[in-house]
């Protein structure tokens, strides 16, 4: 395997935003008068697509159906409140992206809306480090379907087997592997656990990643990577 591109998930991998969305949705539901636990909010939000969140909320709380078209706009104020007191960037992940981008194509495939991805790229200061980004409007179906990663490889003109993906969620890892890509999972010990058993290997911090480690983990498949 001659690696030509590294593709990063955004929320939970480069940016610690997933946990903030958990806090935001939890607080929003409490303010709406629903007696929901924090654990319910974690299961609902963390690592899941907005489509899944909308569907689950409509099933559990049919009275919220009319709010679903503008749900995220209603939750934004809660997100922004929590984001003001929490650092968004995951420093070691950003450092890795910047290092890899000096010699390799780097891209982002996110399940977030394009406008949020654009804002995140600006806030993280990584505009010069990525060759492509895809938001949820750019591909269908969303993760765990491989459509986003397949589209990225097509646009970048790189074969799936020449891509290494960094993901942190069950659906993201499954999407990357279904696309035929090598996948490194980020499992931070202070964040909700995900089923990332399909990943090729797992790290608690992307600061531990190196090209030598990648060669070691994928063996002869990476023999062409220099």
N, C-alpha and C positions, 0 to 999 in steps of 0.2 A: 504494500500500500504506500504510494507516494502521496503524502499529505500536501494538499494545495490550499485548503481553506479551513478556517476555524469559525464555527458559527455559535453564537451565544444566545441563549434565552435572555430576557431582560429582567422581569420581575422575579426576585428571589435568587437570581444568579449574578447579575451585575448591580442590581439595585434592591435594597431591602424594603421593597414596597408591599409585598404580599401580606406581611404581618400588619402593616398599617391599614390595608384594605379590610383585614379581619376586624381590627378595632373599629374602623369606620362603619362597616355594615352592622356590627353588633350594637353600636351606640345608636345608629339610625333606627334599628328595629325596636330597641328599648324605648326610644322617644316616640315611636308610633304606637306604643302600648302593648307590644308583644313580649311575653315573658320568655325570653330566649337566653340560654346559657352561653358563656364564652366558648365552651367546647363545641356547641352547635355551630357557632360562627366560624370556628376553625375548620370543622368538617365541611361546611358549606362553601367557604371561600378559598382556603389555602390550597394552591396548586390547581384550581379549577377554572374553567373558562367562564366568561360572563354568560354565555348561553346556558350552561349548566346551572349557574346561580339563579338566573331568571326562572328557569323551568322548575327548579326545586322550590323556590319561593312561591311561585304560583300554585304549586300543588299543596303546599303546607298552609299558605295564607291566600286563598282565592281573592280576598278583598284587596290584595295588592296588585291584582292583574292590571288595573288601569294605570298604575304607576310604572310598570315595567318599561314602556318606551322611553321614559326619562329617568329611569332609576339611578343611573350612574351620576347624572347631574345633581340629583337630590342628595347623593352620598358624598359628592366632592367636598362640600364644606367640612364634613367630619374628617375626611381624609386630610385635607389641608391643615386642619387644627392639629392633628397628631403628627403630621409631617414636619411641622414647625419645631417640634421638640425632639425629633428623632433624626439622626443622620441617614440620608437615603442611600448614598453610595456604599458599596461593599469594597473597601479600599484594595484588598488583595486581588479581587476579581478585575477591577479596573486596571490595576498595575499589569496583570497578566495580559489583558487585551491590548494594552499599549505596547508591551514588549513583543507580542506575537505579530502585531500589525506592521512592524518594521520589515518583516521578511515574508509574511503570508497575507493572503486575502482574509479579511475578517468581516463578519456580517452579524446581523441580529435578526432573529425570527421570534416575534413576540405575539402573544394572544391579546395584547392591549390594543386599544384604538390608536390609529396612526398619530393623531394629534398628541396623545400622551407619550407615544414613543419619541416623537420629535422633541417634545419638551424635555423628556428624560435625557436624550442624547445631548441636548444643550446644557442641562443642569450638571451632567456628569463630565462635560468637557471632552467628549470623545468624537466630535464631528470629523476630525481628520484621521481617525483610526478605523473607520468602517467604510467598506465599499458598497454596502447595501443594507437596507433594513426593510422588514416586512411587518406590518401591523395586521390586526384581525380582518380588516376590510380587503386585504390583498390576497387572501387565499381562503378556500373553502373545500371541505369542512375544516374546522379547527382541530387543534391537538385533542386527542391522541392520534387523529388521522395524520398521515405523513405529508399531506398536501403542501404545507408551508415549507418544509425542508426540501421537498422535491422541487418546488418552484424556485427556491433560492439557488439550488444547484444548477438548475436550467439557466437562470439569469446570469449566474457567475460563470457559466460554461465549465463547470467542474463536475466530475462524476461523483455520485453519492459516496462511493467507497473511498474517495479522496478527501472526504470531509470529516472533521472531528467536531462533535457538538458538545457544548457544556450546558447541562440542564440541572434543575433541582426538583422537579415534580414528577409524579407518576405519569401523568399524561404527556409531559414533555419528553421523558425518556422513552416512552412507548412510541411516540411519534418519530423520534430520531432513529430508533432501531428499525421501525417499520419502513423507513426511507432507505435503509441499507447503509446507515452511517455509523461510525464508531462513536460511542457516547461515554463521556465522563460525567458522572453525577456529583453534584455538590450537596452534601448532607451536613449542614451546620448543626452542631449539637444543641444549640439554644433555640432551634426553630422546630415547628411541628414535623413529625416524621412522615415520610412518604415511602411508598413501595417503589423503590428504585432498583429492584432485583435484576432487571433486564440490562442495566448499565454494564459497560465493559469493565469499568472500575469506579470506585467511589472515593472521594476526598472530603475531609471535613472543612477544608479551606483551599481555594484555588491557588493560594500562594505556594502550595506544596507541589503544584504541577510543574513539570519540566519536559522538554523534548526527550531527554534520556529516559525519564520514567515512562513516557508514552511508548517508546521503542521497546522497553522492557515488558510492558503490559501487553502489547499486541504482537510481540515476538517477530517471527519471520515476515508477517504481513507488513511490517513497517521497515523492512530491510532497505527499501529504496529511499527512505527519508533521510536526508542529510541536513 
